[in-house]
Structure formats: structure tokens, C-alpha cells
Amino acid sequence: MELRGTLTDFSLEAILGLIRDGDKTGTLRLAVTTPLGVARQVDLSIVGGEIASVQCGSLRGLDALREAAICVEGSFEFPVDSILSPQDETVPIAMDVALATINEARGEMKSLGAVFPATNITFSHAVPAGDTVHISIEEFRLLAVTRDGMTLSDLIAANTAPTVDSMRIVRQLTERGLLVAGPAVAIVNQMTYAGIVSLAEYVGGQAGVDIFNQYFRPGTPVSEWARALPAFRSAFQNLVGAEKANEVIAGLREITG
């Protein structure tokens, strides 16, 4: 028996049920996407209808299974007798434990999903009132990879914990005032910056680049570029004249609106 299909047609529980009832051995491979749009590859090694190991990137065992549980979009395949060697740190998972874990993870994801809007929210560090702040190891690990302006998907991708755990930690940190959620801010990326600075160099040479870099940097909000535009125009046209300066200004207008 070889199974192939999508999670739209078969739930993870149904797939595992078919494999268990058939007493099959092989590897169930899932190519799935989390509700936050993060792609995941999950491999479940099955021996005699029971789960021998689960792997999802750096996640193993029940953590990897919880990541698979929250994914409702993607495809699966189960080629019989094509089994992966389980990692040393993984242990077999009884099917009743697996099914309970799947149900628990989905319930937690539903609850957390109601707390955080999927889009248009970013997070920034904050310092709460009080002299002493105590944080857990898992909170510290997430704060260590957090950069101001990251979305929830960014945080999930950067953290090593399963999605539901990362979302729970984000909620804890926001409730404690260590993270602040706010509207998404448009940031000028490195590629966009490189394109405009090349234009500034073409028009004004190295002197033009030097002036440009006094006002604009990659990784900063578009709103900051918009505020710097009048001062840059004045300085740049003193170097190259108004007509040539307008070539660079036109490029900047496409970014700043």
C-alpha cells in the first residue's frame, strides 16, 4: 500500500489510522505549511503501524509531531518499506499519545491564533516598569533572536521551538511588557537600497554616494526616508544640479510614495 494525497482530503489522524490499521512499515513524508505561512518538511518513521520517530528540521519527537499537527495545508506520501533511520535522541511514540498530542496542539493553536492577528503586526523590545525582570530560558531564547520590526512569522521562523510554543512565549512576553505589538512598518530592504545608491553613484559619482548615505540607510522605515527627502534633494542638487538630482528623486519617490 502506498498513500499519496493532500491534507485537504485526509487529516493527519486519518492517515495515521490507515497506516496503523494496515500494520505498515515506511516513512510518512509531509510537505506542509503552518497557518503562519512557514513551510515545513515532517518525516514520520513507521514500524508495524506504530510511530518510531518524528523529525521536522531541528525538532524531534512530540515537538515535531505538534508542528505537523497545526498544518492543514500540504501534501503527504507514504511509500511502504522506505523507512528513515531515527535520530539517536528520538523515542517511539504510542499512537494514542500521538493522537492526543495532535488534538492538544490544534486546540492551543486555535486559542493562540485568536490572540494574534496573522498580518499587519510587528513586535519590538520594551522595558517594563520595575527594577528587576525575571525571564525563563525559553523567553530568553526568543528575545535573543528578536529584532525590532519582526512579524510573528519572522519570530516563529527564527526561534527553534515549535510554532505553538513560540506563539505562547510571545504572548507571555507581550503580557509582561517585554515585547510590544504594533502596526507593521514598511522597511527599505538591502536590494532596494542598492538599486537607488547605484543610481546616485551613476549621477553623482562617489561624492553622490557619500551624500546619499548621509540621509538613507537600508533596514530603516520608509517613513524615515520620506522625511529625509527634502534635505537630501537640497544637498544633492548642489552637487549635480536640479535636473540630474531629479533622476535620483524620481527613484526615491517610487519607494517613499
C-alpha positions in Angstrom: 0.0 0.0 0.0 1.3 3.4 -1.0 -0.6 6.5 0.1 -0.4 9.9 -1.6 -2.7 13.0 -1.2 -3.3 16.3 0.4 -4.3 17.3 3.9 -7.4 18.9 2.4 -8.6 15.4 1.6 -7.2 13.4 4.6 -6.5 14.6 8.1 -3.2 13.6 9.8 -5.2 11.4 12.2 -7.0 9.6 9.3 -3.6 9.0 7.6 -2.1 7.6 10.8 -5.2 5.5 11.3 -4.9 3.9 7.9 -1.2 3.1 8.4 -1.9 1.6 11.9 -4.8 -0.5 10.7 -2.7 -1.8 7.9 0.2 -2.6 10.2 2.5 -1.0 7.7 6.2 0.0 7.8 7.6 3.0 5.9 8.1 6.8 6.2 5.2 9.2 6.1 6.6 12.4 4.5 4.6 15.6 4.9 5.4 18.8 2.8 3.2 21.3 4.7 2.7 24.9 5.6 1.8 26.3 9.1 -1.1 28.7 9.5 1.6 31.5 9.6 2.9 30.5 6.2 6.1 28.8 7.3 7.0 25.8 5.1 7.8 22.6 7.0 9.1 19.1 6.0 8.0 16.4 8.5 9.1 12.8 8.3 7.4 10.1 10.5 9.1 6.7 10.5 6.5 4.0 11.0 7.3 0.4 12.0 4.5 -2.1 12.2 1.9 0.6 12.2 3.5 2.5 15.1 5.5 5.7 15.1 9.2 5.0 15.6 10.4 8.6 15.2 9.3 12.1 14.0 11.6 14.7 12.5 10.9 18.3 11.5 14.0 20.3 10.9 15.7 20.6 14.3 12.5 19.4 16.1 12.2 15.8 17.2 9.6 13.5 18.7 6.5 15.1 20.2 7.7 18.7 19.3 8.0 17.7 15.7 4.6 16.0 15.8 3.0 19.1 17.3 4.4 21.1 14.4 2.8 18.7 11.9 -0.5 18.8 13.8 -1.2 22.5 13.2 -0.6 22.3 9.5 -3.8 21.9 7.5 -2.4 22.6 4.0 0.2 20.5 2.2 0.7 17.1 0.7 1.8 13.7 2.0 3.2 10.4 0.7 3.8 7.1 2.4 6.0 4.7 0.3 5.9 1.3 2.0 9.2 -0.1 3.4 11.1 3.1 2.7 12.0 3.9 6.3 14.4 6.6 7.6 16.8 5.9 10.4 15.6 7.6 13.5 17.8 10.1 15.3 19.5 9.0 18.5 17.5 11.4 20.6 14.1 10.3 19.4 11.9 7.7 21.0 8.9 5.7 19.8 5.5 7.5 20.2 2.5 5.3 21.1 -0.4 6.0 18.7 -2.8 7.1 21.4 -0.2 9.6 22.7 0.3 10.8 19.2 -3.4 11.4 18.6 -3.8 13.2 22.0 -0.8 15.4 21.1 -2.2 16.3 17.7 -5.6 17.3 19.3 -3.9 19.3 22.1 -1.6 21.2 19.6 -4.6 22.1 17.4 -6.6 23.4 20.4 -3.6 25.5 21.6 -3.1 26.9 18.1 -6.7 27.9 17.8 -6.6 29.7 21.1 -3.3 31.5 20.3 -4.5 32.3 16.8 -7.4 34.3 18.3 -4.9 36.4 20.2 -2.5 37.4 17.4 -3.7 38.8 14.0 -1.9 37.0 11.2 -0.9 40.2 9.4 0.0 43.8 9.9 1.5 43.3 13.3 5.2 43.7 14.3 7.0 43.3 17.6 9.6 45.5 19.3 11.5 45.2 22.5 10.3 47.1 25.5 11.4 47.7 29.1 8.6 47.2 31.6 8.3 49.2 34.8 10.1 47.8 37.8 13.7 47.3 38.9 14.1 43.6 38.2 13.0 41.4 35.3 13.0 37.6 35.6 12.7 35.6 32.4 12.7 31.9 31.7 15.2 30.2 29.5 12.6 29.8 26.7 11.8 33.5 26.9 15.4 34.4 26.8 16.0 32.3 23.7 13.2 34.0 21.9 14.2 37.5 22.9 17.8 36.8 21.8 16.6 36.3 18.2 14.1 39.1 18.2 14.8 42.3 16.2 12.5 45.3 16.3 10.0 45.2 13.5 9.8 41.4 13.2 6.4 39.9 12.4 5.0 36.9 14.2 6.1 34.7 11.2 9.6 36.1 11.5 9.7 35.2 15.2 8.4 31.7 14.5 11.0 31.1 11.8 13.9 32.5 13.9 13.1 30.6 17.1 13.9 26.9 17.5 10.8 25.9 19.3 7.6 24.6 17.7 5.1 27.2 16.4 2.6 26.8 19.3 5.4 27.2 21.9 6.8 30.3 20.2 3.4 31.9 20.0 2.8 31.1 23.6 6.1 32.7 24.6 5.4 35.8 22.5 2.1 36.1 24.3 3.8 35.8 27.7 6.4 38.4 26.7 3.7 40.9 25.5 1.6 40.4 28.6 4.7 41.1 30.7 5.6 44.2 28.7 8.9 42.8 27.3 7.6 42.8 23.8 5.2 45.4 22.3 3.0 44.7 19.4 2.2 47.5 16.9 1.2 48.2 13.3 3.5 46.7 10.6 6.1 49.2 9.4 7.4 49.2 5.8 11.2 48.7 5.8 13.6 49.5 3.0 15.5 46.3 2.3 19.1 45.9 1.1 18.1 45.2 -2.5 16.0 48.4 -2.8 18.8 50.4 -1.2 21.4 49.0 -3.5 19.4 49.9 -6.6 19.0 53.6 -5.5 22.5 54.1 -4.3 23.8 52.8 -7.7 21.7 55.4 -9.3 23.1 58.1 -7.0 26.6 56.9 -7.9 25.8 57.0 -11.7 24.5 60.5 -11.4 26.9 62.0 -8.8 29.9 59.6 -8.5 31.4 58.8 -5.2 30.5 62.2 -3.9 26.9 61.5 -4.7 27.1 58.2 -2.8 28.6 60.0 0.2 25.7 62.5 0.3 23.1 59.7 -0.2 24.5 57.7 2.7 24.2 60.8 5.0 20.4 60.5 4.7 19.5 56.9 3.7 20.3 53.5 5.1 18.9 50.0 4.4 16.8 48.4 7.1 15.1 51.6 8.2 11.4 52.5 7.8 10.2 54.0 4.5 8.7 56.9 6.6 12.2 57.9 7.6 13.3 58.0 4.0 10.3 60.2 3.2 11.2 62.7 6.0 14.8 62.9 4.8 13.9 63.5 1.1 13.7 67.4 1.2 17.1 67.7 2.9 18.7 65.2 0.5 17.3 67.0 -2.5 18.9 70.3 -1.4 22.3 68.7 -0.8 22.3 66.5 -3.9 21.3 69.2 -6.4 24.0 71.4 -5.0 26.4 68.7 -6.3 24.8 67.8 -9.6 22.2 70.4 -10.4 18.4 70.2 -10.2 17.9 68.3 -13.5 20.2 65.4 -12.6 19.1 65.4 -9.0 15.5 64.8 -10.2 16.6 61.4 -11.7 17.5 60.2 -8.2 14.5 61.9 -6.6 12.2 60.0 -9.0 13.7 56.7 -7.9 13.2 57.7 -4.3 9.6 58.7 -4.9 8.8 55.2 -6.1 9.9 54.0 -2.6 8.5 56.7 -0.4 5.3 57.3 -2.3 
